[in-house]
């Protein structure tokens, strides 16, 4: 009889333990279930965004202006000269502008006074957003212009002389690629971010310098 009671007691304890486990599981499920007031609350709070994610850089706004705030524009008129189109327009870039990197712009063209007839046009070529020293880039363009006019370097290298830079400032120089007092004159400017040159056929240095500064006012912004 004692054994029967003991067995019965053991079965009773086992049933009670099983019932407690089932009830605990139900309560756990009830905690995860949504309530009438809103969705279930997760067991753990979501992780806070990492510092790297919160400080992720945004894409910079695109800009056409170089670092120094200056850029070249493809003007239809510069210094009172019209940019030639049609047969008189440039078909290629006659002077090597130097290395062109991302963000740089090249502007080139032939310009002539209205009604100038068959006279040689003024050749202009310039670049903006120059990453290196713009004076060195201007020297490269000067050399390219001398090659373009087939200057005989056995005669030496014409010396560029500084001239009044006008309201845009920077450095403006002109050189005479001729053994006479007039002929091919090459003028160039260099400032923060841009460099450009122009070839003035059959001109004096003073005339070319004045025209070049006037052209620059229309070609640079």
Backbone bond lengths (Angstrom), bond angles and torsions (degrees), N, CA, C in turn:
res aa  C-N    CA-C-N  psi(-1)  N-CA   C-N-CA  omega(-1)  CA-C   N-CA-C  phi
1 X - - - 1.476 - - 1.512 111.27 -
2 X 1.349 114.80 -38.36 1.479 118.89 177.49 1.525 110.62 -63.17
3 X 1.341 113.89 -39.88 1.474 117.01 179.46 1.527 110.90 -65.50
4 X 1.321 116.62 -37.84 1.468 119.49 179.90 1.519 110.54 -64.36
5 X 1.362 114.74 -43.62 1.475 117.85 178.91 1.533 111.41 -64.78
6 X 1.326 114.09 -39.16 1.484 116.93 179.19 1.509 111.38 -63.90
7 X 1.336 115.52 -43.11 1.478 118.21 179.55 1.504 110.96 -63.61
8 X 1.354 113.91 -41.32 1.469 117.51 179.18 1.519 110.73 -62.65
9 X 1.320 116.20 -40.84 1.482 119.89 179.18 1.507 111.38 -63.64
10 X 1.328 116.52 -40.27 1.487 119.39 179.47 1.510 110.72 -63.69
11 X 1.371 115.12 -42.37 1.465 117.38 179.24 1.522 110.72 -64.16
12 X 1.336 115.21 -37.51 1.474 118.91 179.50 1.523 111.14 -63.89
13 X 1.343 117.06 -42.53 1.474 120.75 178.56 1.532 111.31 -64.76
14 X 1.331 116.35 -38.70 1.473 119.60 -179.78 1.508 111.02 -64.87
15 X 1.362 115.34 -42.95 1.468 118.96 179.06 1.515 110.39 -63.69
16 X 1.328 116.54 -40.08 1.475 120.09 179.87 1.512 111.14 -64.06
17 X 1.340 116.51 -41.53 1.476 119.99 179.30 1.512 110.90 -64.68
18 X 1.354 115.81 -41.65 1.466 119.24 179.46 1.515 110.68 -64.35
19 X 1.341 115.92 -40.78 1.470 119.81 179.49 1.524 111.19 -63.32
20 X 1.331 116.36 -40.45 1.476 120.15 179.10 1.517 111.08 -63.82
21 X 1.341 116.67 -39.36 1.471 120.03 179.82 1.511 110.99 -65.48
22 X 1.367 115.59 -41.56 1.470 119.12 179.40 1.511 110.72 -64.01
23 X 1.343 116.58 -43.55 1.467 119.98 179.56 1.519 111.70 -63.44
24 X 1.336 116.15 -38.73 1.475 119.08 177.86 1.510 110.70 -63.49
25 X 1.332 117.01 -40.49 1.466 119.59 177.89 1.499 112.15 -64.19
26 X 1.326 116.73 -38.86 1.467 119.86 178.42 1.509 111.48 -63.65
27 X 1.382 114.19 -42.91 1.472 116.78 179.02 1.522 111.19 -62.86
28 X 1.339 116.59 -38.33 1.471 119.82 178.59 1.510 111.02 -63.10
29 X 1.342 116.89 -41.40 1.462 119.86 178.04 1.498 111.94 -65.98
30 X 1.379 115.59 -36.30 1.461 118.44 178.99 1.508 111.63 -64.77
31 X 1.361 117.27 -34.12 1.465 120.02 -179.88 1.511 111.09 -64.65
32 X 1.354 117.92 -34.98 1.464 120.79 -177.01 1.502 112.08 -83.89
33 X 1.353 117.42 -18.27 1.458 119.87 -176.24 1.507 110.40 -73.46
34 X 1.328 118.58 150.22 1.457 121.15 178.18 1.504 111.12 -67.99
35 X 1.311 115.81 146.39 1.457 122.39 177.28 1.500 108.62 -98.54
36 X 1.309 117.72 164.72 1.476 119.43 178.22 1.508 112.31 -60.04
37 X 1.336 117.26 -24.99 1.462 119.31 -176.64 1.510 112.60 -83.16
38 X 1.303 120.93 -15.08 1.459 120.20 -178.45 1.498 110.94 169.25
39 X 1.321 119.42 -178.93 1.450 124.07 -178.21 1.511 111.11 -70.43
40 X 1.310 114.01 164.24 1.455 119.81 -179.22 1.509 110.66 -64.65
41 X 1.325 115.19 146.20 1.457 120.77 177.17 1.512 109.10 -85.63
42 X 1.332 119.76 124.66 1.462 120.27 -178.87 1.513 110.45 -63.55
43 X 1.332 114.56 156.10 1.460 119.99 -177.50 1.511 111.58 -63.52
44 X 1.342 117.24 -35.60 1.466 120.93 180.00 1.508 109.34 -127.20
45 X 1.343 118.09 148.55 1.466 122.30 178.65 1.514 109.51 -72.41
46 X 1.361 118.29 146.14 1.472 120.14 178.41 1.513 110.50 -61.93
47 X 1.338 114.95 147.23 1.465 120.30 -179.20 1.512 110.10 -65.97
48 X 1.323 116.79 141.03 1.464 121.19 177.49 1.510 109.25 -67.25
49 X 1.349 118.98 144.51 1.472 120.58 178.87 1.510 110.56 -58.05
50 X 1.331 114.96 142.70 1.461 119.87 -178.59 1.508 110.79 -69.20
51 X 1.331 115.75 160.12 1.469 120.35 179.41 1.505 110.61 -61.65
52 X 1.354 116.83 -35.51 1.465 119.80 -178.95 1.509 110.67 -65.70
53 X 1.385 116.13 -39.93 1.455 118.94 -178.76 1.512 111.09 -69.49
54 X 1.364 117.39 -41.41 1.459 119.75 -177.61 1.505 112.62 -71.26
55 X 1.338 117.57 -21.92 1.461 119.96 -178.63 1.516 112.10 -106.33
56 X 1.344 117.37 18.59 1.461 120.06 -179.27 1.515 109.30 -61.09
57 X 1.354 118.19 131.71 1.463 120.40 -177.21 1.512 111.75 -70.41
58 X 1.304 116.07 148.45 1.452 121.05 174.96 1.515 109.00 -93.84
59 X 1.326 115.97 156.26 1.460 120.03 -177.95 1.520 109.60 -65.71
60 X 1.362 118.34 132.88 1.467 120.09 179.70 1.510 111.05 -69.34
61 X 1.302 115.63 150.42 1.454 120.01 178.02 1.517 109.71 -70.30
62 X 1.331 115.84 136.25 1.459 119.93 -179.78 1.518 109.33 -71.63
63 X 1.306 115.49 144.81 1.461 120.83 178.01 1.504 110.01 -143.74
64 X 1.317 115.74 141.62 1.455 120.03 179.57 1.515 111.76 -86.70
65 X 1.314 117.34 -13.58 1.457 120.41 -176.91 1.514 110.61 -83.40
66 X 1.333 118.35 140.86 1.449 120.98 176.76 1.515 111.56 -70.45
67 X 1.340 115.86 177.62 1.459 121.20 -174.27 1.522 111.78 -58.41
68 X 1.344 117.57 -36.64 1.444 119.89 -178.02 1.510 113.63 -81.92
69 X 1.337 118.87 0.67 1.444 122.16 179.78 1.513 114.01 86.42
70 X 1.334 118.78 1.91 1.462 122.09 179.53 1.526 109.64 -106.92
71 X 1.321 116.03 145.82 1.456 120.65 174.67 1.519 109.17 -146.63
72 X 1.314 116.17 159.81 1.454 121.36 176.37 1.519 109.55 -95.00
73 X 1.317 115.76 147.03 1.461 120.96 178.52 1.518 108.91 -122.81
74 X 1.311 114.88 147.44 1.463 120.93 179.66 1.525 108.15 -86.52
75 X 1.329 115.92 79.07 1.463 121.44 -173.47 1.527 111.22 -78.25
76 X 1.324 115.25 144.12 1.463 120.62 177.15 1.525 111.47 -78.67
77 X 1.329 116.01 -19.06 1.467 121.30 178.26 1.518 108.22 -143.81
78 X 1.311 116.40 138.98 1.466 120.81 -179.11 1.519 109.73 -144.19
79 X 1.318 116.12 120.45 1.458 120.56 178.50 1.514 113.93 60.23
80 X 1.326 116.53 32.37 1.458 120.44 -179.39 1.521 113.75 84.09
81 X 1.323 118.16 -1.22 1.467 122.39 177.85 1.523 109.69 -102.26
82 X 1.316 116.11 141.32 1.456 121.75 179.12 1.530 110.17 -91.50
83 X 1.324 115.24 138.43 1.457 118.67 174.38 1.521 108.74 -73.61
84 X 1.319 116.01 128.71 1.456 120.68 -175.93 1.521 110.78 -76.56
85 X 1.319 115.08 139.83 1.457 122.70 174.22 1.523 107.89 -124.12
86 X 1.292 116.73 170.95 1.461 119.31 -179.84 1.515 111.90 71.58
87 X 1.336 117.24 -137.38 1.472 120.33 -175.45 1.530 113.95 -60.54
88 X 1.334 118.12 -30.01 1.461 120.31 -177.42 1.515 114.81 -86.72
89 X 1.335 117.01 -4.17 1.464 120.26 -177.35 1.523 111.01 -75.28
90 X 1.312 115.72 156.34 1.464 120.20 175.49 1.521 109.83 -66.79
91 X 1.328 115.42 135.92 1.464 120.08 176.11 1.523 111.42 -98.08
92 X 1.330 116.23 -15.37 1.460 121.28 176.43 1.527 108.25 -153.81
93 X 1.311 116.46 -174.34 1.468 121.26 177.68 1.524 107.32 -98.68
94 X 1.332 118.19 106.93 1.468 120.45 -172.50 1.522 114.99 -74.01
95 X 1.326 117.22 -20.60 1.465 121.24 -177.10 1.526 108.74 -120.51
96 X 1.327 115.93 130.16 1.464 120.36 178.92 1.530 109.39 -62.48
97 X 1.339 118.32 119.38 1.469 120.00 -178.51 1.520 113.72 -79.84
98 X 1.320 118.08 -4.53 1.459 121.01 -173.82 1.514 110.39 91.45
99 X 1.311 116.17 -176.01 1.464 120.31 -177.45 1.525 110.65 -63.63
100 X 1.319 115.25 130.38 1.461 121.45 177.55 1.526 108.49 -107.53
101 X 1.316 116.59 116.95 1.457 121.92 -179.74 1.524 109.65 -105.13
102 X 1.331 115.80 171.51 1.459 120.82 -179.51 1.528 110.48 -57.15
103 X 1.325 114.83 134.10 1.456 120.10 178.40 1.515 114.28 94.91
104 X 1.338 118.05 -14.17 1.463 120.59 179.27 1.528 110.31 -82.13
105 X 1.325 115.59 150.20 1.461 121.81 176.58 1.519 109.46 -123.87
106 X 1.319 115.88 140.55 1.463 122.85 177.22 1.521 108.48 -112.40
107 X 1.321 116.06 128.77 1.460 121.71 176.25 1.520 107.70 -122.83
108 X 1.321 116.94 128.21 1.462 121.01 -179.36 1.522 108.95 -146.82
109 X 1.321 115.67 150.59 1.454 119.05 178.29 1.512 112.21 179.35
110 X 1.321 114.53 161.87 1.462 122.42 172.60 1.521 108.55 -96.94
111 X 1.327 116.60 134.52 1.459 122.03 -179.81 1.524 109.40 -125.61
112 X 1.318 115.54 143.56 1.466 120.12 179.37 1.520 109.54 -149.34
113 X 1.325 115.16 153.53 1.458 120.12 176.77 1.523 108.84 -71.90
114 X 1.332 117.25 143.53 1.464 119.52 177.65 1.526 111.09 -57.27
115 X 1.317 116.26 133.13 1.455 121.08 179.31 1.508 114.35 73.94
116 X 1.335 117.31 19.01 1.469 119.71 -178.64 1.521 113.01 -77.69
117 X 1.314 117.02 -6.74 1.457 119.88 175.78 1.514 113.39 73.41
118 X 1.329 114.91 -136.49 1.460 120.65 -174.49 1.526 113.12 -92.76
119 X 1.315 117.95 11.13 1.459 119.73 178.94 1.525 111.63 -63.97
120 X 1.324 116.03 154.64 1.464 119.93 -179.69 1.530 110.18 -66.56
121 X 1.307 116.99 134.88 1.468 119.60 179.62 1.522 111.69 -76.88
122 X 1.309 114.98 167.88 1.462 122.05 173.07 1.531 107.77 -84.78
123 X 1.312 116.20 124.49 1.462 121.27 179.26 1.528 109.09 -94.46
124 X 1.322 116.28 123.35 1.465 121.66 178.62 1.518 109.81 -116.14
125 X 1.344 115.08 141.94 1.464 119.77 174.19 1.529 108.86 -152.02
126 X 1.316 116.20 131.71 1.461 119.95 -179.41 1.513 112.12 -153.57
127 X 1.324 115.22 162.66 1.465 121.96 179.60 1.530 109.13 -135.39
128 X 1.325 116.08 152.42 1.462 119.94 175.62 1.526 110.27 -124.72
129 X 1.327 114.46 174.81 1.469 121.85 -176.90 1.528 111.20 54.50
130 X 1.326 115.29 41.28 1.469 121.31 -178.34 1.531 108.88 -70.73
131 X 1.340 118.47 124.89 1.462 119.45 -176.07 1.522 114.49 -77.56
132 X 1.350 117.05 -23.33 1.463 119.00 -177.82 1.529 110.18 -103.63
133 X 1.311 116.49 -170.10 1.463 122.46 177.77 1.525 108.78 -60.15
134 X 1.336 116.88 120.99 1.462 119.67 -176.58 1.527 112.28 -69.22
135 X 1.331 118.22 -24.00 1.469 120.05 176.20 1.528 109.63 -65.23
136 X 1.329 117.01 -40.04 1.464 120.09 176.89 1.525 111.03 -65.96
137 X 1.335 116.54 -37.71 1.471 118.70 177.41 1.525 110.28 -66.39
138 X 1.323 117.75 -37.11 1.465 119.93 176.75 1.522 110.66 -64.26
139 X 1.333 117.78 -40.12 1.463 120.53 177.24 1.524 110.90 -60.00
140 X 1.331 116.22 -39.27 1.465 120.38 176.97 1.529 110.47 -62.66
141 X 1.323 116.50 -42.17 1.463 120.44 179.10 1.525 111.52 -68.60
142 X 1.342 117.41 -38.18 1.467 120.51 175.04 1.528 110.18 -56.87
143 X 1.320 115.76 -48.17 1.464 120.34 -178.87 1.530 110.47 -61.83
144 X 1.329 116.22 -39.84 1.458 119.34 178.28 1.515 112.46 -63.59
145 X 1.331 117.24 -38.70 1.463 120.17 177.77 1.526 111.00 -66.36
146 X 1.328 117.13 -38.90 1.467 119.62 177.74 1.525 110.78 -64.76
147 X 1.320 117.19 -38.16 1.466 119.91 174.20 1.522 110.45 -63.58
148 X 1.326 115.91 -39.17 1.464 120.72 -177.89 1.528 111.84 -62.58
149 X 1.335 117.63 -38.25 1.474 120.60 -180.00 1.529 111.37 -89.19
150 X 1.359 116.20 5.89 1.467 122.61 178.85 1.532 111.89 59.38
151 X 1.306 115.06 46.38 1.456 120.04 176.42 1.526 109.78 -66.36
152 X 1.338 116.24 137.31 1.459 121.98 178.78 1.533 108.63 -83.86
153 X 1.311 116.54 104.97 1.464 120.32 -176.45 1.527 112.58 -72.15
154 X 1.330 117.36 -9.04 1.462 119.18 172.84 1.523 110.99 -68.21
155 X 1.327 115.98 -18.12 1.466 120.94 176.15 1.529 111.49 -83.83
156 X 1.319 116.38 -2.28 1.456 121.02 -176.49 1.519 110.73 101.41
157 X 1.303 115.57 -179.26 1.469 121.16 178.85 1.522 108.23 -107.13
158 X 1.334 117.71 122.36 1.469 119.43 179.03 1.527 111.02 -56.53
159 X 1.306 116.04 139.30 1.462 120.54 -177.54 1.520 110.68 -88.02
160 X 1.322 116.07 127.98 1.460 120.98 177.78 1.523 109.74 -81.11
161 X 1.315 115.76 134.20 1.459 121.88 -179.48 1.530 109.95 -111.42
162 X 1.334 117.92 137.88 1.468 119.95 178.22 1.523 111.38 -68.97
163 X 1.328 115.25 144.35 1.466 122.07 176.49 1.526 107.62 -131.41
164 X 1.337 115.38 171.38 1.465 120.27 179.82 1.529 109.68 -61.23
165 X 1.339 116.19 123.97 1.465 120.59 -176.19 1.524 113.35 -78.79
166 X 1.323 118.24 -13.80 1.453 119.75 -179.59 1.519 112.34 78.32
167 X 1.333 116.93 -167.80 1.475 120.83 -172.59 1.524 114.63 -67.54
168 X 1.313 119.03 -21.29 1.465 120.75 -178.61 1.525 112.86 -82.49
169 X 1.315 117.07 -10.19 1.458 120.53 175.52 1.513 113.28 68.38
170 X 1.318 114.97 -153.12 1.458 119.41 -175.08 1.516 110.75 75.67
171 X 1.312 116.13 -154.92 1.460 122.54 -179.80 1.520 109.56 -119.54
172 X 1.323 116.42 129.59 1.465 122.26 175.86 1.520 107.93 -125.90
173 X 1.325 116.24 130.02 1.463 122.16 179.61 1.520 109.71 -135.17
174 X 1.327 115.45 151.81 1.458 121.51 176.81 1.523 109.12 -132.73
175 X 1.327 115.99 146.27 1.464 121.14 175.66 1.523 109.44 -131.78
176 X 1.316 115.70 148.93 1.460 122.52 179.81 1.520 108.60 -101.68
177 X 1.326 116.12 112.54 1.463 121.40 179.29 1.520 108.81 -95.06
178 X 1.320 114.84 61.55 1.458 121.35 -177.81 1.521 108.65 -158.29
179 X 1.327 116.39 151.90 1.463 120.85 175.85 1.519 111.11 -87.45
180 X 1.333 116.87 -7.93 1.459 121.63 177.11 1.527 108.97 -97.72
181 X 1.319 116.23 -177.68 1.459 120.23 -179.34 1.520 112.50 -79.56
182 X 1.320 115.77 -12.02 1.458 120.02 174.66 1.526 108.39 -139.68
183 X 1.305 115.76 174.94 1.464 120.21 -175.80 1.518 109.29 142.38
184 X 1.325 116.29 -141.06 1.464 120.13 178.24 1.531 110.24 -77.55
185 X 1.318 115.61 120.33 1.461 121.48 176.62 1.527 108.01 -115.99
186 X 1.310 115.63 131.50 1.467 121.16 177.47 1.525 108.00 -113.93
187 X 1.318 115.97 125.03 1.463 121.33 176.23 1.524 109.16 -116.81
188 X 1.323 115.33 148.04 1.463 119.31 179.58 1.508 111.60 -146.39
189 X 1.330 115.57 150.24 1.458 119.99 174.26 1.526 109.47 -120.61
190 X 1.324 114.48 157.61 1.466 122.27 174.55 1.519 107.36 -146.48
191 X 1.317 116.68 128.21 1.459 120.67 175.88 1.523 108.08 -143.39
192 X 1.304 116.55 -163.17 1.460 119.72 -176.99 1.526 110.26 -73.82
193 X 1.335 115.40 95.43 1.463 120.19 174.64 1.506 115.84 107.11
194 X 1.339 120.05 -19.10 1.463 120.38 -177.63 1.525 111.14 -129.43
195 X 1.332 114.52 153.93 1.465 122.06 174.52 1.520 107.45 -148.73
196 X 1.325 116.55 139.80 1.460 120.23 -177.12 1.520 110.05 -155.40
197 X 1.331 114.80 156.17 1.464 121.16 176.95 1.525 108.76 -138.96
198 X 1.327 115.20 160.36 1.460 121.08 175.28 1.519 108.63 -145.44
199 X 1.314 115.49 143.92 1.466 122.83 178.67 1.520 108.77 -105.37
200 X 1.344 115.44 122.65 1.463 122.04 179.23 1.525 108.66 -111.15
201 X 1.329 118.65 103.94 1.466 120.40 179.34 1.534 110.91 -72.62
202 X 1.324 115.18 148.71 1.473 121.36 174.67 1.525 111.60 48.78
203 X 1.306 116.60 56.99 1.459 121.44 -177.04 1.517 109.40 -137.50
204 X 1.322 115.65 165.27 1.459 120.81 169.09 1.528 108.09 -97.92
205 X 1.312 115.96 163.35 1.461 119.75 -179.55 1.526 111.16 -62.15
206 X 1.332 117.05 -41.54 1.464 120.58 -178.57 1.527 111.19 -64.62
207 X 1.339 117.05 -43.75 1.464 120.46 179.91 1.532 110.97 -65.11
208 X 1.328 115.44 -43.69 1.464 119.54 -178.92 1.525 111.21 -64.87
209 X 1.329 116.99 -40.79 1.465 120.37 -179.15 1.525 110.99 -62.37
210 X 1.313 116.76 -43.73 1.464 120.27 -179.54 1.526 111.20 -63.68
211 X 1.332 115.97 -43.97 1.464 119.88 -179.81 1.533 111.07 -66.91
212 X 1.312 115.62 -39.34 1.464 119.96 -177.26 1.526 111.32 -63.78
213 X 1.322 116.78 -43.65 1.468 120.59 178.59 1.529 110.20 -63.21
214 X 1.334 116.91 -37.71 1.465 120.32 177.73 1.531 110.93 -67.54
215 X 1.320 117.52 -39.12 1.465 120.78 177.46 1.527 111.01 -64.88
216 X 1.306 115.61 -39.65 1.465 120.06 -178.48 1.521 111.76 -59.09
217 X 1.325 116.66 -36.78 1.463 120.56 -179.27 1.525 111.85 -61.34
218 X 1.336 117.57 -25.50 1.465 121.52 179.42 1.527 113.00 -97.09
219 X 1.318 117.04 -18.49 1.464 120.54 -174.43 1.523 113.55 -101.02
220 X 1.328 116.89 -12.48 1.466 120.31 -178.39 1.519 110.03 -123.36
221 X 1.306 115.59 137.39 1.469 121.36 178.61 1.527 109.72 -128.20
